[in-house]
């Protein structure tokens, strides 16, 4: 089945450009809604629990703005996809930097070192109410990151809006990524995992069949232990 002829609709509950790009490159059409939640008000002891809880809270916030009855009457189910990500450095969770100074310090810490990302995806079927969440961990190793590169990233501002101030696909950062372990784009990997787990459960409910279309993943294809070449 072609993604564009799929028997379900998608709402992406995220303003992330990268997540939009991933879904687009997979061939899916979707609408976008963003959740306005106080992420720091949600705390969990384990980072795996935190990212799933945050993704679920985003889903709840968006659901509160929708008329669910309308989706229940639709012939085609609608899937709401929300997600979250944190960075782990020396065992400590790092969320979005609170300032330029903190973002700069985050990047300096990563330079010549190691960090991990924990990403989650939470899928909700608005027609049946069925929901499923998954998470994925990715280990990232860095070469030395020059101070001038860090300064450019901070002044540009995009690192202020992401967990740990870390965007490894950014053209300024990518050349300094030494090794990535178990990485297929954290968002993409967990989304696929969620979809397939979700598919198995949904088939039992006879609500919807999901067939995931996986084209060439281009720049999102990473070989374990290797830095990808330019697409």
N, CA and C atoms as a LAMMPS dump frame, in Angstrom:
ITEM: TIMESTEP
0
ITEM: NUMBER OF ATOMS
693
ITEM: BOX BOUNDS ff ff ff
-5.0000000000000000e+02 5.0000000000000000e+02
-5.0000000000000000e+02 5.0000000000000000e+02
-5.0000000000000000e+02 5.0000000000000000e+02
ITEM: ATOMS id mol type element x y z
1 1 1 N 0.841 -1.195 0
2 1 2 C 0 0 0
3 1 3 C 0.87 1.235 0
4 2 1 N 0.575 2.169 -0.849
5 2 2 C 1.293 3.431 -0.858
6 2 3 C 0.864 4.249 0.344
7 3 1 N 1.824 4.973 0.939
8 3 2 C 1.503 5.769 2.131
9 3 3 C 0.409 6.769 1.861
10 4 1 N 0.417 7.367 0.663
11 4 2 C -0.565 8.394 0.353
12 4 3 C -1.966 7.825 0.145
13 5 1 N -2.082 6.486 -0.005
14 5 2 C -3.389 5.871 -0.164
15 5 3 C -3.773 5.077 1.08
16 6 1 N -3.131 5.384 2.195
17 6 2 C -3.37 4.65 3.433
18 6 3 C -4.79 4.88 3.929
19 7 1 N -5.282 3.918 4.718
20 7 2 C -6.663 3.966 5.179
21 7 3 C -6.794 4.665 6.522
22 8 1 N -5.924 5.587 6.806
23 8 2 C -6.004 6.363 8.039
24 8 3 C -5.436 7.758 7.805
25 9 1 N -5.828 8.676 8.672
26 9 2 C -5.315 10.036 8.611
27 9 3 C -4.33 10.234 9.766
28 10 1 N -3.48 11.243 9.643
29 10 2 C -2.473 11.504 10.674
30 10 3 C -2.516 12.963 11.108
31 11 1 N -2.476 13.162 12.416
32 11 2 C -2.214 14.489 12.993
33 11 3 C -0.867 14.392 13.69
34 12 1 N 0.082 15.205 13.286
35 12 2 C 1.387 15.245 13.947
36 12 3 C 1.332 16.311 15.031
37 13 1 N 1.4 15.873 16.275
38 13 2 C 1.317 16.81 17.395
39 13 3 C 2.676 17.356 17.763
40 14 1 N 3.305 18.027 16.818
41 14 2 C 4.655 18.538 17.04
42 14 3 C 4.929 19.682 16.067
43 15 1 N 5.685 20.66 16.531
44 15 2 C 6.112 21.761 15.66
45 15 3 C 7.522 21.535 15.139
46 16 1 N 8.095 20.357 15.418
47 16 2 C 9.465 20.049 15.011
48 16 3 C 9.584 19.937 13.499
49 17 1 N 10.51 20.699 12.929
50 17 2 C 10.758 20.638 11.495
51 17 3 C 11.293 19.262 11.106
52 18 1 N 12.187 18.703 11.942
53 18 2 C 12.776 17.401 11.639
54 18 3 C 11.715 16.311 11.595
55 19 1 N 10.763 16.328 12.526
56 19 2 C 9.728 15.296 12.552
57 19 3 C 8.792 15.431 11.367
58 20 1 N 8.512 16.689 10.988
59 20 2 C 7.697 16.897 9.791
60 20 3 C 8.397 16.332 8.559
61 21 1 N 9.695 16.569 8.479
62 21 2 C 10.471 16.109 7.324
63 21 3 C 10.477 14.595 7.243
64 22 1 N 10.621 13.927 8.386
65 22 2 C 10.649 12.469 8.401
66 22 3 C 9.334 11.897 7.885
67 23 1 N 8.208 12.39 8.392
68 23 2 C 6.918 11.883 7.937
69 23 3 C 6.7 12.175 6.454
70 24 1 N 7.116 13.36 6.02
71 24 2 C 6.963 13.725 4.608
72 24 3 C 7.775 12.796 3.72
73 25 1 N 9.025 12.499 4.137
74 25 2 C 9.88 11.64 3.329
75 25 3 C 9.397 10.195 3.331
76 26 1 N 8.616 9.825 4.344
77 26 2 C 8.006 8.496 4.347
78 26 3 C 6.787 8.443 3.44
79 27 1 N 6.373 9.603 2.928
80 27 2 C 5.277 9.644 1.979
81 27 3 C 3.912 9.905 2.574
82 28 1 N 3.853 10.268 3.849
83 28 2 C 2.572 10.478 4.495
84 28 3 C 2.111 11.926 4.415
85 29 1 N 0.809 12.104 4.228
86 29 2 C 0.197 13.417 4.344
87 29 3 C -0.329 13.551 5.767
88 30 1 N -0.251 14.754 6.326
89 30 2 C -0.655 14.928 7.717
90 30 3 C -0.964 16.391 7.994
91 31 1 N -1.701 16.617 9.06
92 31 2 C -1.918 17.969 9.555
93 31 3 C -1.097 18.143 10.824
94 32 1 N -0.867 19.381 11.213
95 32 2 C 0.011 19.671 12.346
96 32 3 C -0.754 20.413 13.437
97 33 1 N -0.561 19.957 14.656
98 33 2 C -1.045 20.673 15.832
99 33 3 C 0.07 20.622 16.867
100 34 1 N 0.254 21.7 17.601
101 34 2 C 1.281 21.696 18.643
102 34 3 C 0.626 21.775 20.017
103 35 1 N 1.272 21.163 20.978
104 35 2 C 0.751 21.131 22.348
105 35 3 C 1.464 22.173 23.195
106 36 1 N 0.707 22.917 23.944
107 36 2 C 1.273 23.931 24.838
108 36 3 C 1.183 23.406 26.264
109 37 1 N 2.253 22.744 26.716
110 37 2 C 2.248 22.194 28.075
111 37 3 C 3.48 22.697 28.83
112 38 1 N 3.387 22.66 30.143
113 38 2 C 4.533 22.994 30.992
114 38 3 C 5.332 21.711 31.218
115 39 1 N 6.341 21.505 30.388
116 39 2 C 7.087 20.25 30.436
117 39 3 C 7.799 20.046 31.767
118 40 1 N 8.237 21.134 32.378
119 40 2 C 8.985 21.017 33.625
120 40 3 C 8.078 20.662 34.811
121 41 1 N 6.764 20.745 34.604
122 41 2 C 5.825 20.371 35.673
123 41 3 C 5.632 18.857 35.729
124 42 1 N 6.124 18.152 34.71
125 42 2 C 6.003 16.696 34.662
126 42 3 C 7.362 16.087 34.971
127 43 1 N 7.467 15.379 36.073
128 43 2 C 8.746 14.802 36.489
129 43 3 C 8.587 13.298 36.704
130 44 1 N 9.552 12.548 36.264
131 44 2 C 9.62 11.114 36.498
132 44 3 C 11.047 10.763 36.902
133 45 1 N 11.177 9.707 37.684
134 45 2 C 12.502 9.315 38.158
135 45 3 C 13.374 8.777 37.03
136 46 1 N 12.787 7.993 36.146
137 46 2 C 13.543 7.388 35.048
138 46 3 C 13.296 8.172 33.763
139 47 1 N 14.342 8.472 32.982
140 47 2 C 14.161 9.239 31.747
141 47 3 C 13.252 8.548 30.746
142 48 1 N 13.269 7.188 30.736
143 48 2 C 12.39 6.456 29.826
144 48 3 C 10.919 6.744 30.15
145 49 1 N 10.61 6.825 31.437
146 49 2 C 9.247 7.141 31.852
147 49 3 C 8.912 8.602 31.544
148 50 1 N 9.902 9.477 31.684
149 50 2 C 9.675 10.904 31.477
150 50 3 C 9.288 11.207 30.03
151 51 1 N 10.054 10.685 29.069
152 51 2 C 9.772 11.029 27.672
153 51 3 C 8.42 10.486 27.222
154 52 1 N 8.035 9.312 27.716
155 52 2 C 6.721 8.777 27.362
156 52 3 C 5.621 9.595 28.027
157 53 1 N 5.83 9.98 29.294
158 53 2 C 4.844 10.792 30.006
159 53 3 C 4.653 12.147 29.343
160 54 1 N 5.735 12.752 28.87
161 54 2 C 5.647 14.045 28.187
162 54 3 C 4.915 13.91 26.859
163 55 1 N 5.207 12.848 26.115
164 55 2 C 4.513 12.631 24.844
165 55 3 C 3.021 12.4 25.083
166 56 1 N 2.699 11.658 26.143
167 56 2 C 1.287 11.418 26.472
168 56 3 C 0.599 12.706 26.908
169 57 1 N 1.305 13.543 27.68
170 57 2 C 0.728 14.818 28.118
171 57 3 C 0.455 15.724 26.928
172 58 1 N 1.324 15.699 25.942
173 58 2 C 1.094 16.488 24.723
174 58 3 C -0.148 15.987 24.001
175 59 1 N -0.316 14.663 23.967
176 59 2 C -1.51 14.092 23.334
177 59 3 C -2.763 14.545 24.071
178 60 1 N -2.716 14.506 25.396
179 60 2 C -3.877 14.914 26.191
180 60 3 C -4.221 16.38 25.942
181 61 1 N -3.185 17.229 25.836
182 61 2 C -3.418 18.655 25.604
183 61 3 C -4.086 18.889 24.249
184 62 1 N -3.636 18.164 23.251
185 62 2 C -4.23 18.315 21.919
186 62 3 C -5.642 17.731 21.879
187 63 1 N -5.834 16.587 22.539
188 63 2 C -7.165 15.974 22.588
189 63 3 C -8.185 16.919 23.217
190 64 1 N -7.733 17.732 24.171
191 64 2 C -8.622 18.671 24.829
192 64 3 C -9.116 19.772 23.911
193 65 1 N -8.447 19.95 22.78
194 65 2 C -8.842 20.987 21.823
195 65 3 C -9.607 20.411 20.633
196 66 1 N -9.829 19.095 20.63
197 66 2 C -10.497 18.451 19.511
198 66 3 C -11.885 17.962 19.914
199 67 1 N -12.76 17.857 18.929
200 67 2 C -14.068 17.252 19.138
201 67 3 C -13.958 15.775 18.768
202 68 1 N -13.739 14.926 19.759
203 68 2 C -13.488 13.51 19.514
204 68 3 C -14.677 12.832 18.851
205 69 1 N -15.89 13.287 19.148
206 69 2 C -17.08 12.676 18.547
207 69 3 C -17.01 12.705 17.029
208 70 1 N -16.464 13.786 16.48
209 70 2 C -16.364 13.899 15.026
210 70 3 C -15.434 12.822 14.464
211 71 1 N -14.338 12.553 15.162
212 71 2 C -13.387 11.541 14.694
213 71 3 C -13.965 10.132 14.827
214 72 1 N -14.807 9.927 15.835
215 72 2 C -15.402 8.607 16.035
216 72 3 C -16.393 8.278 14.919
217 73 1 N -16.979 9.31 14.311
218 73 2 C -17.956 9.097 13.24
219 73 3 C -17.284 8.926 11.882
220 74 1 N -16.01 9.353 11.762
221 74 2 C -15.319 9.264 10.48
222 74 3 C -15.167 7.815 10.047
223 75 1 N -15.235 7.607 8.74
224 75 2 C -15.015 6.263 8.202
225 75 3 C -13.563 5.854 8.368
226 76 1 N -12.654 6.809 8.187
227 76 2 C -11.225 6.531 8.316
228 76 3 C -10.733 6.934 9.699
229 77 1 N -10.038 6.05 10.389
230 77 2 C -9.458 6.421 11.686
231 77 3 C -8.406 7.525 11.521
232 78 1 N -8.241 8.33 12.548
233 78 2 C -7.202 9.354 12.578
234 78 3 C -6.225 9.03 13.695
235 79 1 N -4.938 9.042 13.384
236 79 2 C -3.895 8.78 14.364
237 79 3 C -3.248 10.095 14.781
238 80 1 N -3.216 10.335 16.075
239 80 2 C -2.5 11.483 16.631
240 80 3 C -1.139 10.99 17.097
241 81 1 N -0.076 11.593 16.566
242 81 2 C 1.287 11.207 16.917
243 81 3 C 1.947 12.344 17.692
244 82 1 N 2.347 12.075 18.917
245 82 2 C 3.094 13.051 19.711
246 82 3 C 4.416 12.423 20.134
247 83 1 N 5.354 13.25 20.521
248 83 2 C 6.68 12.718 20.835
249 83 3 C 7.415 13.66 21.787
250 84 1 N 8.513 13.15 22.32
251 84 2 C 9.377 13.98 23.154
252 84 3 C 10.782 13.386 23.147
253 85 1 N 11.741 14.208 23.532
254 85 2 C 13.122 13.738 23.582
255 85 3 C 13.89 14.483 24.667
256 86 1 N 14.737 13.767 25.369
257 86 2 C 15.665 14.382 26.307
258 86 3 C 17.065 13.881 25.989
259 87 1 N 18.05 14.609 26.465
260 87 2 C 19.445 14.218 26.313
261 87 3 C 19.964 13.789 27.675
262 88 1 N 20.731 12.721 27.701
263 88 2 C 21.351 12.238 28.933
264 88 3 C 22.852 12.483 28.854
265 89 1 N 23.373 13.217 29.834
266 89 2 C 24.815 13.478 29.888
267 89 3 C 25.322 13.151 31.281
268 90 1 N 26.24 12.206 31.348
269 90 2 C 26.794 11.744 32.625
270 90 3 C 25.684 11.393 33.609
271 91 1 N 24.649 10.714 33.106
272 91 2 C 23.562 10.232 33.943
273 91 3 C 22.517 11.266 34.312
274 92 1 N 22.677 12.503 33.828
275 92 2 C 21.745 13.584 34.178
276 92 3 C 20.896 13.945 32.954
277 93 1 N 19.59 14.109 33.173
278 93 2 C 18.685 14.493 32.095
279 93 3 C 18.896 15.956 31.731
280 94 1 N 19.022 16.214 30.436
281 94 2 C 19.113 17.588 29.955
282 94 3 C 17.939 17.864 29.019
283 95 1 N 17.156 18.846 29.382
284 95 2 C 16.038 19.255 28.536
285 95 3 C 16.457 20.508 27.755
286 96 1 N 15.512 21.313 27.322
287 96 2 C 15.868 22.498 26.536
288 96 3 C 16.675 23.475 27.383
289 97 1 N 17.743 24.058 26.833
290 97 2 C 18.548 25.024 27.605
291 97 3 C 17.695 26.208 28.05
292 98 1 N 17.962 26.682 29.253
293 98 2 C 17.21 27.819 29.786
294 98 3 C 17.762 29.153 29.297
295 99 1 N 18.961 29.143 28.716
296 99 2 C 19.592 30.388 28.263
297 99 3 C 20.671 30.062 27.239
298 100 1 N 21.195 31.102 26.594
299 100 2 C 22.299 30.922 25.661
300 100 3 C 23.537 30.403 26.38
301 101 1 N 23.737 30.883 27.6
302 101 2 C 24.906 30.451 28.374
303 101 3 C 24.829 28.952 28.678
304 102 1 N 23.631 28.483 29.03
305 102 2 C 23.485 27.066 29.321
306 102 3 C 23.653 26.233 28.048
307 103 1 N 23.112 26.716 26.92
308 103 2 C 23.268 26.004 25.649
309 103 3 C 24.742 25.894 25.276
310 104 1 N 25.479 26.974 25.478
311 104 2 C 26.923 26.973 25.168
312 104 3 C 27.665 25.968 26.048
313 105 1 N 27.298 25.91 27.34
314 105 2 C 27.95 24.973 28.24
315 105 3 C 27.616 23.528 27.87
316 106 1 N 26.36 23.286 27.472
317 106 2 C 25.976 21.947 27.028
318 106 3 C 26.878 21.492 25.887
319 107 1 N 27.043 22.363 24.885
320 107 2 C 27.835 22 23.707
321 107 3 C 29.297 21.776 24.074
322 108 1 N 29.818 22.59 24.975
323 108 2 C 31.207 22.411 25.418
324 108 3 C 31.383 21.068 26.127
325 109 1 N 30.371 20.67 26.889
326 109 2 C 30.433 19.379 27.575
327 109 3 C 30.451 18.227 26.572
328 110 1 N 29.67 18.355 25.512
329 110 2 C 29.589 17.287 24.517
330 110 3 C 30.885 17.175 23.712
331 111 1 N 31.59 18.293 23.557
332 111 2 C 32.794 18.335 22.733
333 111 3 C 33.824 17.308 23.195
334 112 1 N 34.214 16.405 22.299
335 112 2 C 35.18 15.371 22.634
336 112 3 C 34.647 14.32 23.584
337 113 1 N 33.341 14.333 23.806
338 113 2 C 32.756 13.418 24.781
339 113 3 C 31.62 12.599 24.223
340 114 1 N 30.669 12.289 25.101
341 114 2 C 29.606 11.35 24.766
342 114 3 C 28.309 11.807 25.413
343 115 1 N 27.203 11.602 24.7
344 115 2 C 25.877 11.879 25.237
345 115 3 C 24.919 10.832 24.673
346 116 1 N 23.728 10.794 25.21
347 116 2 C 22.703 9.884 24.687
348 116 3 C 21.407 10.658 24.547
349 117 1 N 20.591 10.259 23.594
350 117 2 C 19.254 10.829 23.478
351 117 3 C 18.234 9.744 23.77
352 118 1 N 17.178 10.144 24.439
353 118 2 C 16.049 9.261 24.697
354 118 3 C 14.831 9.904 24.046
355 119 1 N 14.281 9.223 23.048
356 119 2 C 13.13 9.764 22.342
357 119 3 C 11.925 8.859 22.487
358 120 1 N 10.739 9.463 22.483
359 120 2 C 9.506 8.686 22.597
360 120 3 C 8.537 9.092 21.503
361 121 1 N 7.647 8.176 21.178
362 121 2 C 6.521 8.443 20.288
363 121 3 C 5.274 7.857 20.926
364 122 1 N 4.198 8.629 20.93
365 122 2 C 2.935 8.201 21.514
366 122 3 C 1.866 8.306 20.435
367 123 1 N 1.222 7.172 20.099
368 123 2 C 0.235 7.116 19.023
369 123 3 C -1.146 6.892 19.623
370 124 1 N -2.102 7.742 19.247
371 124 2 C -3.474 7.629 19.729
372 124 3 C -4.427 7.494 18.542
373 125 1 N -5.275 6.483 18.564
374 125 2 C -6.319 6.321 17.559
375 125 3 C -7.541 7.109 18.035
376 126 1 N -7.855 8.203 17.353
377 126 2 C -8.952 9.066 17.795
378 126 3 C -10.318 8.435 17.574
379 127 1 N -10.38 7.403 16.751
380 127 2 C -11.655 6.73 16.496
381 127 3 C -11.987 5.702 17.579
382 128 1 N -10.951 4.973 18.028
383 128 2 C -11.19 3.897 19.001
384 128 3 C -10.707 4.221 20.406
385 129 1 N -9.839 5.23 20.526
386 129 2 C -9.27 5.562 21.832
387 129 3 C -8.045 4.742 22.18
388 130 1 N -7.68 3.78 21.317
389 130 2 C -6.495 2.969 21.577
390 130 3 C -5.247 3.839 21.518
391 131 1 N -4.285 3.585 22.43
392 131 2 C -3.055 4.375 22.454
393 131 3 C -1.866 3.489 22.773
394 132 1 N -0.715 3.901 22.266
395 132 2 C 0.504 3.11 22.44
396 132 3 C 1.71 4.039 22.465
397 133 1 N 2.622 3.826 23.42
398 133 2 C 3.84 4.634 23.507
399 133 3 C 5.079 3.761 23.489
400 134 1 N 6.151 4.263 22.877
401 134 2 C 7.426 3.563 22.825
402 134 3 C 8.557 4.574 23.016
403 135 1 N 9.738 4.068 23.4
404 135 2 C 10.895 4.943 23.531
405 135 3 C 12.11 4.252 22.932
406 136 1 N 13.132 5.058 22.617
407 136 2 C 14.361 4.536 22.027
408 136 3 C 15.548 5.329 22.554
409 137 1 N 16.667 4.644 22.807
410 137 2 C 17.889 5.305 23.283
411 137 3 C 18.965 5.257 22.202
412 138 1 N 19.659 6.364 22.038
413 138 2 C 20.701 6.496 21.025
414 138 3 C 21.967 7.036 21.677
415 139 1 N 23.103 6.382 21.426
416 139 2 C 24.377 6.821 21.991
417 139 3 C 25.16 7.605 20.933
418 140 1 N 25.665 8.784 21.322
419 140 2 C 26.359 9.666 20.376
420 140 3 C 27.724 10.051 20.926
421 141 1 N 28.751 9.906 20.101
422 141 2 C 30.122 10.246 20.478
423 141 3 C 30.622 11.372 19.572
424 142 1 N 31.306 12.346 20.172
425 142 2 C 31.72 13.546 19.45
426 142 3 C 33.231 13.696 19.386
427 143 1 N 33.708 14.248 18.27
428 143 2 C 35.063 14.781 18.215
429 143 3 C 35.035 16.147 18.903
430 144 1 N 36.18 16.802 18.966
431 144 2 C 36.211 18.157 19.528
432 144 3 C 35.365 19.095 18.66
433 145 1 N 34.53 19.888 19.305
434 145 2 C 33.701 20.867 18.597
435 145 3 C 34.329 22.24 18.796
436 146 1 N 34.812 22.897 17.739
437 146 2 C 35.479 24.194 17.882
438 146 3 C 34.574 25.234 18.537
439 147 1 N 35.173 26.125 19.304
440 147 2 C 34.411 27.172 19.986
441 147 3 C 33.633 28.029 19.006
442 148 1 N 34.23 28.286 17.826
443 148 2 C 33.536 29.141 16.857
444 148 3 C 32.269 28.465 16.326
445 149 1 N 32.284 27.143 16.239
446 149 2 C 31.087 26.41 15.819
447 149 3 C 30.017 26.505 16.903
448 150 1 N 30.424 26.336 18.146
449 150 2 C 29.481 26.447 19.266
450 150 3 C 28.866 27.835 19.303
451 151 1 N 29.692 28.869 19.12
452 151 2 C 29.193 30.251 19.144
453 151 3 C 28.166 30.48 18.036
454 152 1 N 28.447 29.962 16.835
455 152 2 C 27.515 30.127 15.71
456 152 3 C 26.186 29.446 15.998
457 153 1 N 26.253 28.247 16.567
458 153 2 C 25.033 27.514 16.886
459 153 3 C 24.187 28.246 17.915
460 154 1 N 24.841 28.778 18.926
461 154 2 C 24.115 29.478 19.985
462 154 3 C 23.496 30.766 19.462
463 155 1 N 24.241 31.51 18.673
464 155 2 C 23.72 32.769 18.138
465 155 3 C 22.593 32.537 17.144
466 156 1 N 22.695 31.438 16.4
467 156 2 C 21.621 31.089 15.459
468 156 3 C 20.326 30.834 16.197
469 157 1 N 20.405 30.216 17.381
470 157 2 C 19.241 30.077 18.253
471 157 3 C 18.484 28.769 18.206
472 158 1 N 18.694 27.959 17.172
473 158 2 C 17.905 26.732 17.063
474 158 3 C 18.2 25.757 18.203
475 159 1 N 19.424 25.784 18.748
476 159 2 C 19.781 24.858 19.834
477 159 3 C 19.054 25.185 21.129
478 160 1 N 18.462 26.365 21.214
479 160 2 C 17.723 26.74 22.424
480 160 3 C 16.365 26.05 22.493
481 161 1 N 15.923 25.485 21.383
482 161 2 C 14.579 24.923 21.316
483 161 3 C 14.551 23.404 21.284
484 162 1 N 15.684 22.774 21.556
485 162 2 C 15.751 21.311 21.528
486 162 3 C 16.408 20.78 22.799
487 163 1 N 16.081 19.556 23.129
488 163 2 C 16.623 18.933 24.342
489 163 3 C 18.144 18.915 24.315
490 164 1 N 18.734 19.367 25.417
491 164 2 C 20.186 19.359 25.54
492 164 3 C 20.904 20.31 24.605
493 165 1 N 20.153 21.139 23.871
494 165 2 C 20.775 22.017 22.881
495 165 3 C 21.464 21.234 21.779
496 166 1 N 20.96 20.027 21.488
497 166 2 C 21.666 19.105 20.605
498 166 3 C 20.854 18.797 19.347
499 167 1 N 21.409 19.159 18.177
500 167 2 C 20.814 18.817 16.884
501 167 3 C 21.924 18.194 16.055
502 168 1 N 22.071 16.883 16.127
503 168 2 C 23.254 16.284 15.493
504 168 3 C 23.181 16.295 13.974
505 169 1 N 21.966 16.477 13.39
506 169 2 C 21.886 16.551 11.936
507 169 3 C 22.173 17.958 11.407
508 170 1 N 22.392 18.91 12.323
509 170 2 C 22.696 20.281 11.903
510 170 3 C 24.022 20.281 11.146
511 171 1 N 24.096 20.987 10.006
512 171 2 C 25.325 20.971 9.197
513 171 3 C 26.564 21.469 9.922
514 172 1 N 26.402 22.243 10.986
515 172 2 C 27.564 22.689 11.753
516 172 3 C 28.048 21.617 12.736
517 173 1 N 27.122 20.76 13.176
518 173 2 C 27.458 19.728 14.159
519 173 3 C 27.851 18.408 13.507
520 174 1 N 27.16 18.045 12.436
521 174 2 C 27.349 16.741 11.82
522 174 3 C 28.811 16.374 11.55
523 175 1 N 29.653 17.315 11.063
524 175 2 C 31.055 16.94 10.814
525 175 3 C 31.833 16.558 12.078
526 176 1 N 31.285 16.898 13.246
527 176 2 C 31.984 16.628 14.499
528 176 3 C 31.376 15.444 15.253
529 177 1 N 30.421 14.743 14.602
530 177 2 C 29.86 13.531 15.176
531 177 3 C 30.775 12.373 14.813
532 178 1 N 31.359 11.757 15.827
533 178 2 C 32.345 10.692 15.605
534 178 3 C 31.693 9.33 15.4
535 179 1 N 30.69 9.035 16.202
536 179 2 C 30.069 7.713 16.153
537 179 3 C 28.657 7.782 16.71
538 180 1 N 27.753 7.065 16.078
539 180 2 C 26.369 6.993 16.535
540 180 3 C 25.994 5.52 16.626
541 181 1 N 25.494 5.101 17.777
542 181 2 C 25.187 3.686 17.996
543 181 3 C 23.681 3.497 18.095
544 182 1 N 23.153 2.573 17.301
545 182 2 C 21.728 2.238 17.287
546 182 3 C 20.886 3.453 16.954
547 183 1 N 21.158 4.031 15.793
548 183 2 C 20.457 5.252 15.417
549 183 3 C 19.9 5.15 14.014
550 184 1 N 18.574 5.314 13.91
551 184 2 C 17.913 5.348 12.615
552 184 3 C 17.03 6.59 12.572
553 185 1 N 17.48 7.639 13.239
554 185 2 C 16.654 8.766 13.638
555 185 3 C 15.782 8.27 14.781
556 186 1 N 16.033 8.741 15.981
557 186 2 C 15.314 8.249 17.155
558 186 3 C 13.807 8.351 16.957
559 187 1 N 13.36 9.466 16.418
560 187 2 C 11.924 9.653 16.196
561 187 3 C 11.39 8.607 15.228
562 188 1 N 12.12 8.391 14.125
563 188 2 C 11.661 7.447 13.122
564 188 3 C 11.634 6.034 13.67
565 189 1 N 12.69 5.644 14.364
566 189 2 C 12.77 4.277 14.884
567 189 3 C 11.638 3.996 15.864
568 190 1 N 11.401 4.908 16.794
569 190 2 C 10.344 4.673 17.774
570 190 3 C 8.968 4.768 17.126
571 191 1 N 8.843 5.623 16.125
572 191 2 C 7.558 5.737 15.445
573 191 3 C 7.221 4.438 14.732
574 192 1 N 8.2 3.856 14.03
575 192 2 C 7.978 2.591 13.342
576 192 3 C 7.646 1.5 14.348
577 193 1 N 8.406 1.469 15.454
578 193 2 C 8.159 0.477 16.49
579 193 3 C 6.746 0.605 17.04
580 194 1 N 6.322 1.856 17.301
581 194 2 C 4.979 2.092 17.813
582 194 3 C 3.932 1.641 16.806
583 195 1 N 4.155 1.987 15.542
584 195 2 C 3.195 1.626 14.516
585 195 3 C 3.009 0.113 14.423
586 196 1 N 4.135 -0.62 14.443
587 196 2 C 4.013 -2.058 14.294
588 196 3 C 3.386 -2.71 15.517
589 197 1 N 3.758 -2.248 16.721
590 197 2 C 3.115 -2.767 17.922
591 197 3 C 1.632 -2.426 17.901
592 198 1 N 1.355 -1.208 17.465
593 198 2 C -0.01 -0.717 17.386
594 198 3 C -0.799 -1.543 16.368
595 199 1 N -0.169 -1.839 15.238
596 199 2 C -0.827 -2.603 14.188
597 199 3 C -1.284 -3.96 14.709
598 200 1 N -0.387 -4.644 15.455
599 200 2 C -0.72 -5.968 15.966
600 200 3 C -1.956 -5.902 16.87
601 201 1 N -1.997 -4.891 17.738
602 201 2 C -3.131 -4.77 18.651
603 201 3 C -4.4 -4.383 17.904
604 202 1 N -4.253 -3.485 16.928
605 202 2 C -5.413 -2.99 16.208
606 202 3 C -6.038 -4.084 15.345
607 203 1 N -5.209 -4.927 14.745
608 203 2 C -5.742 -6.009 13.935
609 203 3 C -6.653 -6.891 14.778
610 204 1 N -6.267 -7.108 16.032
611 204 2 C -7.096 -7.915 16.929
612 204 3 C -8.436 -7.234 17.184
613 205 1 N -8.421 -5.894 17.193
614 205 2 C -9.656 -5.143 17.411
615 205 3 C -10.474 -5.006 16.121
616 206 1 N -9.878 -5.376 14.988
617 206 2 C -10.517 -5.243 13.678
618 206 3 C -10.919 -3.801 13.409
619 207 1 N -10.093 -2.845 13.849
620 207 2 C -10.407 -1.435 13.656
621 207 3 C -9.721 -0.866 12.426
622 208 1 N -8.43 -1.22 12.245
623 208 2 C -7.665 -0.633 11.16
624 208 3 C -6.419 -1.465 10.936
625 209 1 N -6.03 -1.603 9.713
626 209 2 C -4.774 -2.245 9.382
627 209 3 C -3.796 -1.166 8.955
628 210 1 N -2.596 -1.211 9.499
629 210 2 C -1.565 -0.252 9.141
630 210 3 C -0.492 -0.961 8.349
631 211 1 N -0.167 -0.45 7.19
632 211 2 C 0.943 -0.97 6.419
633 211 3 C 1.954 0.152 6.286
634 212 1 N 3.126 -0.041 6.842
635 212 2 C 4.114 1.017 6.878
636 212 3 C 4.972 0.968 5.627
637 213 1 N 5.004 2.061 4.936
638 213 2 C 5.773 2.194 3.713
639 213 3 C 7.116 2.816 4.038
640 214 1 N 8.197 2.095 3.754
641 214 2 C 9.526 2.568 4.096
642 214 3 C 10.345 2.796 2.83
643 215 1 N 10.442 4.038 2.385
644 215 2 C 11.277 4.336 1.229
645 215 3 C 12.736 4.37 1.648
646 216 1 N 13.598 4.671 0.726
647 216 2 C 14.997 4.907 1.079
648 216 3 C 15.023 6.03 2.105
649 217 1 N 15.756 5.849 3.186
650 217 2 C 15.708 6.804 4.287
651 217 3 C 16.71 7.939 4.137
652 218 1 N 17.463 7.945 3.034
653 218 2 C 18.374 9.048 2.733
654 218 3 C 19.259 9.369 3.933
655 219 1 N 19.224 10.617 4.368
656 219 2 C 20.126 11.049 5.429
657 219 3 C 19.762 10.442 6.78
658 220 1 N 18.601 9.777 6.887
659 220 2 C 18.216 9.184 8.156
660 220 3 C 18.74 7.759 8.306
661 221 1 N 19.396 7.24 7.24
662 221 2 C 19.955 5.904 7.33
663 221 3 C 21.348 5.983 7.918
664 222 1 N 21.5 5.464 9.108
665 222 2 C 22.778 5.486 9.805
666 222 3 C 23.217 4.051 10.044
667 223 1 N 24.465 3.751 9.76
668 223 2 C 24.991 2.425 10.023
669 223 3 C 25.566 2.41 11.438
670 224 1 N 25.249 1.367 12.187
671 224 2 C 25.712 1.297 13.568
672 224 3 C 27.234 1.44 13.624
673 225 1 N 27.704 2.393 14.384
674 225 2 C 29.141 2.577 14.573
675 225 3 C 29.789 3.401 13.495
676 226 1 N 29.021 3.946 12.552
677 226 2 C 29.629 4.714 11.452
678 226 3 C 28.938 6.052 11.308
679 227 1 N 29.693 7.038 10.859
680 227 2 C 29.116 8.334 10.541
681 227 3 C 28.651 8.292 9.095
682 228 1 N 27.418 8.75 8.788
683 228 2 C 26.889 8.648 7.424
684 228 3 C 27.603 9.586 6.478
685 229 1 N 27.654 9.202 5.227
686 229 2 C 28.216 10.075 4.204
687 229 3 C 27.163 11.094 3.812
688 230 1 N 27.583 12.123 3.113
689 230 2 C 26.643 13.141 2.67
690 230 3 C 25.66 12.531 1.68
691 231 1 N 24.332 12.866 1.777
692 231 2 C 23.361 12.308 0.838
693 231 3 C 23.572 12.896 -0.54
